[in-house]
Amino acid sequence: MLRRLRGVVATIHIATDDADEAPIRCGEVYFPHRLTVLHDPARFHMALSAMRVGPISAGLLSYSGEVRLVCGELETGYEVNVPMSGSLLTRTAYGEVCASPHLAAVYNPDSPAMLHGWADGGSLFGLKIDRPALESHLADLVDVPVRTGVRFGSALDLRHAPGRQWWMLARSLVELARDPGGPLSAPMIARPLSESVMTALLYAVDHPYRDQLAEPQRRAAPAAIRRAVQMLEDDPELPWTVADLARRAGLSVRSLQEGFLRHVGPPPMTYLRAVRLRHVHADLRTADPARQTVARLALRWGFGHLGRFAAAYRKRYGETPSATLHRTVHGRPTRIGQRHRAERIDREGPSS
């Protein structure tokens, strides 16, 4: 059973002027390493703001000046680093990369790594993905076992698709790392977002299974798709991911996605957002404006970006969320979604 919303997202804030403490604390989030300070030790400072959602850790790591980090084999995870400014020289067994805001450095579990940078201070976005989770997720996507490590290419160009598309998603994790207690940290938002970032990375970076991701997928039976739709209708408050839904429906991730495209229309997460939008609408209609706000109700149903939420709401219901809230209908709420059963799905998605 999926976990409910409590306790899924962990946040970390670290700040220290102690060069001996810094690698210990940073290693708790990423990987054990040796730190060499290459600027004035008297002004050394390290800061890390990070979050962890399930198997993914994402953070912004900054130093006050030039440093060198040396890691042994990463073993337990994969990592992607993107300097938010300046450059970062990285060296692994697979080559040397000068990472920049336009070029990500990618690290495999079976290689030591050296990172040299922060000459002008600044911050680095670091994404760590636990090895078993990434390899299991890849197996779900290609629908074959992944029994050995996945050899990633050592760099990812962020200026051209699909690297650019991955970075657009990953930037949301950047914002979450900057403000781990903000609205994006709600597990209903953060958990599917982190899975999407992992999926997009597998489609963007070079690796031996990449061609298989483009191969046609077997079709899912309509009954399996109806079960998946029913699960979203019955439990929209769960922090669903596509992999969760596919697993519960007995399908591969790509079979689920193909089945939704063929039988439903919108992809699974788009359908889920429509279901949740329906619930927000019902809550706004029955809420007391003196006790509730649009932002609170939107966040409750997983909408962390109020501007996009308001635009989607107005397109669906022809008025702003605030207008609905201030036309409160007092009395007993109606049951939501009973007329939206799986057997009535069509290509227009769920209706209000």
Secondary structure as a PSIPRED ss2 file (coil, helix, strand):
# PSIPRED VFORMAT (PSIPRED V4.0)

   1 M C   1.000  0.000  0.000
   2 L C   1.000  0.000  0.000
   3 R C   1.000  0.000  0.000
   4 R C   1.000  0.000  0.000
   5 L C   1.000  0.000  0.000
   6 R C   1.000  0.000  0.000
   7 G C   1.000  0.000  0.000
   8 V C   1.000  0.000  0.000
   9 V E   0.000  0.000  1.000
  10 A E   0.000  0.000  1.000
  11 T E   0.000  0.000  1.000
  12 I E   0.000  0.000  1.000
  13 H E   0.000  0.000  1.000
  14 I E   0.000  0.000  1.000
  15 A E   0.000  0.000  1.000
  16 T E   0.000  0.000  1.000
  17 D C   1.000  0.000  0.000
  18 D C   1.000  0.000  0.000
  19 A C   1.000  0.000  0.000
  20 D C   1.000  0.000  0.000
  21 E H   0.000  1.000  0.000
  22 A H   0.000  1.000  0.000
  23 P H   0.000  1.000  0.000
  24 I H   0.000  1.000  0.000
  25 R H   0.000  1.000  0.000
  26 C H   0.000  1.000  0.000
  27 G H   0.000  1.000  0.000
  28 E H   0.000  1.000  0.000
  29 V H   0.000  1.000  0.000
  30 Y C   1.000  0.000  0.000
  31 F C   1.000  0.000  0.000
  32 P C   1.000  0.000  0.000
  33 H E   0.000  0.000  1.000
  34 R E   0.000  0.000  1.000
  35 L E   0.000  0.000  1.000
  36 T E   0.000  0.000  1.000
  37 V E   0.000  0.000  1.000
  38 L C   1.000  0.000  0.000
  39 H C   1.000  0.000  0.000
  40 D C   1.000  0.000  0.000
  41 P H   0.000  1.000  0.000
  42 A H   0.000  1.000  0.000
  43 R H   0.000  1.000  0.000
  44 F C   1.000  0.000  0.000
  45 H C   1.000  0.000  0.000
  46 M E   0.000  0.000  1.000
  47 A E   0.000  0.000  1.000
  48 L E   0.000  0.000  1.000
  49 S E   0.000  0.000  1.000
  50 A E   0.000  0.000  1.000
  51 M E   0.000  0.000  1.000
  52 R E   0.000  0.000  1.000
  53 V E   0.000  0.000  1.000
  54 G C   1.000  0.000  0.000
  55 P C   1.000  0.000  0.000
  56 I E   0.000  0.000  1.000
  57 S E   0.000  0.000  1.000
  58 A E   0.000  0.000  1.000
  59 G E   0.000  0.000  1.000
  60 L E   0.000  0.000  1.000
  61 L E   0.000  0.000  1.000
  62 S E   0.000  0.000  1.000
  63 Y E   0.000  0.000  1.000
  64 S C   1.000  0.000  0.000
  65 G C   1.000  0.000  0.000
  66 E C   1.000  0.000  0.000
  67 V E   0.000  0.000  1.000
  68 R E   0.000  0.000  1.000
  69 L E   0.000  0.000  1.000
  70 V E   0.000  0.000  1.000
  71 C E   0.000  0.000  1.000
  72 G C   1.000  0.000  0.000
  73 E C   1.000  0.000  0.000
  74 L C   1.000  0.000  0.000
  75 E C   1.000  0.000  0.000
  76 T C   1.000  0.000  0.000
  77 G E   0.000  0.000  1.000
  78 Y E   0.000  0.000  1.000
  79 E E   0.000  0.000  1.000
  80 V E   0.000  0.000  1.000
  81 N E   0.000  0.000  1.000
  82 V E   0.000  0.000  1.000
  83 P E   0.000  0.000  1.000
  84 M C   1.000  0.000  0.000
  85 S C   1.000  0.000  0.000
  86 G C   1.000  0.000  0.000
  87 S C   1.000  0.000  0.000
  88 L E   0.000  0.000  1.000
  89 L E   0.000  0.000  1.000
  90 T E   0.000  0.000  1.000
  91 R E   0.000  0.000  1.000
  92 T E   0.000  0.000  1.000
  93 A C   1.000  0.000  0.000
  94 Y C   1.000  0.000  0.000
  95 G E   0.000  0.000  1.000
  96 E E   0.000  0.000  1.000
  97 V E   0.000  0.000  1.000
  98 C E   0.000  0.000  1.000
  99 A E   0.000  0.000  1.000
 100 S E   0.000  0.000  1.000
 101 P C   1.000  0.000  0.000
 102 H C   1.000  0.000  0.000
 103 L E   0.000  0.000  1.000
 104 A E   0.000  0.000  1.000
 105 A E   0.000  0.000  1.000
 106 V E   0.000  0.000  1.000
 107 Y E   0.000  0.000  1.000
 108 N C   1.000  0.000  0.000
 109 P C   1.000  0.000  0.000
 110 D C   1.000  0.000  0.000
 111 S C   1.000  0.000  0.000
 112 P C   1.000  0.000  0.000
 113 A E   0.000  0.000  1.000
 114 M E   0.000  0.000  1.000
 115 L E   0.000  0.000  1.000
 116 H E   0.000  0.000  1.000
 117 G E   0.000  0.000  1.000
 118 W C   1.000  0.000  0.000
 119 A C   1.000  0.000  0.000
 120 D C   1.000  0.000  0.000
 121 G C   1.000  0.000  0.000
 122 G C   1.000  0.000  0.000
 123 S E   0.000  0.000  1.000
 124 L E   0.000  0.000  1.000
 125 F E   0.000  0.000  1.000
 126 G E   0.000  0.000  1.000
 127 L E   0.000  0.000  1.000
 128 K E   0.000  0.000  1.000
 129 I E   0.000  0.000  1.000
 130 D E   0.000  0.000  1.000
 131 R H   0.000  1.000  0.000
 132 P H   0.000  1.000  0.000
 133 A H   0.000  1.000  0.000
 134 L H   0.000  1.000  0.000
 135 E H   0.000  1.000  0.000
 136 S H   0.000  1.000  0.000
 137 H H   0.000  1.000  0.000
 138 L H   0.000  1.000  0.000
 139 A H   0.000  1.000  0.000
 140 D H   0.000  1.000  0.000
 141 L H   0.000  1.000  0.000
 142 V H   0.000  1.000  0.000
 143 D C   1.000  0.000  0.000
 144 V C   1.000  0.000  0.000
 145 P C   1.000  0.000  0.000
 146 V C   1.000  0.000  0.000
 147 R C   1.000  0.000  0.000
 148 T C   1.000  0.000  0.000
 149 G C   1.000  0.000  0.000
 150 V C   1.000  0.000  0.000
 151 R C   1.000  0.000  0.000
 152 F C   1.000  0.000  0.000
 153 G C   1.000  0.000  0.000
 154 S C   1.000  0.000  0.000
 155 A E   0.000  0.000  1.000
 156 L E   0.000  0.000  1.000
 157 D E   0.000  0.000  1.000
 158 L C   1.000  0.000  0.000
 159 R C   1.000  0.000  0.000
 160 H C   1.000  0.000  0.000
 161 A C   1.000  0.000  0.000
 162 P C   1.000  0.000  0.000
 163 G H   0.000  1.000  0.000
 164 R H   0.000  1.000  0.000
 165 Q H   0.000  1.000  0.000
 166 W H   0.000  1.000  0.000
 167 W H   0.000  1.000  0.000
 168 M H   0.000  1.000  0.000
 169 L H   0.000  1.000  0.000
 170 A H   0.000  1.000  0.000
 171 R H   0.000  1.000  0.000
 172 S H   0.000  1.000  0.000
 173 L H   0.000  1.000  0.000
 174 V H   0.000  1.000  0.000
 175 E H   0.000  1.000  0.000
 176 L H   0.000  1.000  0.000
 177 A H   0.000  1.000  0.000
 178 R H   0.000  1.000  0.000
 179 D C   1.000  0.000  0.000
 180 P C   1.000  0.000  0.000
 181 G C   1.000  0.000  0.000
 182 G C   1.000  0.000  0.000
 183 P H   0.000  1.000  0.000
 184 L H   0.000  1.000  0.000
 185 S H   0.000  1.000  0.000
 186 A C   1.000  0.000  0.000
 187 P H   0.000  1.000  0.000
 188 M H   0.000  1.000  0.000
 189 I H   0.000  1.000  0.000
 190 A H   0.000  1.000  0.000
 191 R H   0.000  1.000  0.000
 192 P H   0.000  1.000  0.000
 193 L H   0.000  1.000  0.000
 194 S H   0.000  1.000  0.000
 195 E H   0.000  1.000  0.000
 196 S H   0.000  1.000  0.000
 197 V H   0.000  1.000  0.000
 198 M H   0.000  1.000  0.000
 199 T H   0.000  1.000  0.000
 200 A H   0.000  1.000  0.000
 201 L H   0.000  1.000  0.000
 202 L H   0.000  1.000  0.000
 203 Y H   0.000  1.000  0.000
 204 A H   0.000  1.000  0.000
 205 V C   1.000  0.000  0.000
 206 D C   1.000  0.000  0.000
 207 H C   1.000  0.000  0.000
 208 P C   1.000  0.000  0.000
 209 Y C   1.000  0.000  0.000
 210 R H   0.000  1.000  0.000
 211 D H   0.000  1.000  0.000
 212 Q H   0.000  1.000  0.000
 213 L H   0.000  1.000  0.000
 214 A C   1.000  0.000  0.000
 215 E C   1.000  0.000  0.000
 216 P C   1.000  0.000  0.000
 217 Q C   1.000  0.000  0.000
 218 R C   1.000  0.000  0.000
 219 R C   1.000  0.000  0.000
 220 A C   1.000  0.000  0.000
 221 A C   1.000  0.000  0.000
 222 P H   0.000  1.000  0.000
 223 A H   0.000  1.000  0.000
 224 A H   0.000  1.000  0.000
 225 I H   0.000  1.000  0.000
 226 R H   0.000  1.000  0.000
 227 R H   0.000  1.000  0.000
 228 A H   0.000  1.000  0.000
 229 V H   0.000  1.000  0.000
 230 Q H   0.000  1.000  0.000
 231 M H   0.000  1.000  0.000
 232 L H   0.000  1.000  0.000
 233 E H   0.000  1.000  0.000
 234 D H   0.000  1.000  0.000
 235 D C   1.000  0.000  0.000
 236 P C   1.000  0.000  0.000
 237 E C   1.000  0.000  0.000
 238 L C   1.000  0.000  0.000
 239 P C   1.000  0.000  0.000
 240 W C   1.000  0.000  0.000
 241 T C   1.000  0.000  0.000
 242 V H   0.000  1.000  0.000
 243 A H   0.000  1.000  0.000
 244 D H   0.000  1.000  0.000
 245 L H   0.000  1.000  0.000
 246 A H   0.000  1.000  0.000
 247 R H   0.000  1.000  0.000
 248 R H   0.000  1.000  0.000
 249 A H   0.000  1.000  0.000
 250 G C   1.000  0.000  0.000
 251 L C   1.000  0.000  0.000
 252 S C   1.000  0.000  0.000
 253 V H   0.000  1.000  0.000
 254 R H   0.000  1.000  0.000
 255 S H   0.000  1.000  0.000
 256 L H   0.000  1.000  0.000
 257 Q H   0.000  1.000  0.000
 258 E H   0.000  1.000  0.000
 259 G H   0.000  1.000  0.000
 260 F H   0.000  1.000  0.000
 261 L H   0.000  1.000  0.000
 262 R H   0.000  1.000  0.000
 263 H H   0.000  1.000  0.000
 264 V C   1.000  0.000  0.000
 265 G C   1.000  0.000  0.000
 266 P C   1.000  0.000  0.000
 267 P C   1.000  0.000  0.000
 268 P H   0.000  1.000  0.000
 269 M H   0.000  1.000  0.000
 270 T H   0.000  1.000  0.000
 271 Y H   0.000  1.000  0.000
 272 L H   0.000  1.000  0.000
 273 R H   0.000  1.000  0.000
 274 A H   0.000  1.000  0.000
 275 V H   0.000  1.000  0.000
 276 R H   0.000  1.000  0.000
 277 L H   0.000  1.000  0.000
 278 R H   0.000  1.000  0.000
 279 H H   0.000  1.000  0.000
 280 V H   0.000  1.000  0.000
 281 H H   0.000  1.000  0.000
 282 A H   0.000  1.000  0.000
 283 D H   0.000  1.000  0.000
 284 L H   0.000  1.000  0.000
 285 R H   0.000  1.000  0.000
 286 T H   0.000  1.000  0.000
 287 A C   1.000  0.000  0.000
 288 D C   1.000  0.000  0.000
 289 P C   1.000  0.000  0.000
 290 A C   1.000  0.000  0.000
 291 R C   1.000  0.000  0.000
 292 Q C   1.000  0.000  0.000
 293 T C   1.000  0.000  0.000
 294 V H   0.000  1.000  0.000
 295 A H   0.000  1.000  0.000
 296 R H   0.000  1.000  0.000
 297 L H   0.000  1.000  0.000
 298 A H   0.000  1.000  0.000
 299 L H   0.000  1.000  0.000
 300 R H   0.000  1.000  0.000
 301 W C   1.000  0.000  0.000
 302 G C   1.000  0.000  0.000
 303 F C   1.000  0.000  0.000
 304 G C   1.000  0.000  0.000
 305 H C   1.000  0.000  0.000
 306 L H   0.000  1.000  0.000
 307 G H   0.000  1.000  0.000
 308 R H   0.000  1.000  0.000
 309 F H   0.000  1.000  0.000
 310 A H   0.000  1.000  0.000
 311 A H   0.000  1.000  0.000
 312 A H   0.000  1.000  0.000
 313 Y H   0.000  1.000  0.000
 314 R H   0.000  1.000  0.000
 315 K H   0.000  1.000  0.000
 316 R H   0.000  1.000  0.000
 317 Y H   0.000  1.000  0.000
 318 G C   1.000  0.000  0.000
 319 E C   1.000  0.000  0.000
 320 T C   1.000  0.000  0.000
 321 P H   0.000  1.000  0.000
 322 S H   0.000  1.000  0.000
 323 A H   0.000  1.000  0.000
 324 T H   0.000  1.000  0.000
 325 L H   0.000  1.000  0.000
 326 H C   1.000  0.000  0.000
 327 R C   1.000  0.000  0.000
 328 T C   1.000  0.000  0.000
 329 V C   1.000  0.000  0.000
 330 H C   1.000  0.000  0.000
 331 G C   1.000  0.000  0.000
 332 R C   1.000  0.000  0.000
 333 P C   1.000  0.000  0.000
 334 T C   1.000  0.000  0.000
 335 R C   1.000  0.000  0.000
 336 I C   1.000  0.000  0.000
 337 G C   1.000  0.000  0.000
 338 Q C   1.000  0.000  0.000
 339 R C   1.000  0.000  0.000
 340 H C   1.000  0.000  0.000
 341 R C   1.000  0.000  0.000
 342 A H   0.000  1.000  0.000
 343 E H   0.000  1.000  0.000
 344 R H   0.000  1.000  0.000
 345 I C   1.000  0.000  0.000
 346 D C   1.000  0.000  0.000
 347 R C   1.000  0.000  0.000
 348 E C   1.000  0.000  0.000
 349 G C   1.000  0.000  0.000
 350 P C   1.000  0.000  0.000
 351 S C   1.000  0.000  0.000
 352 S C   1.000  0.000  0.000
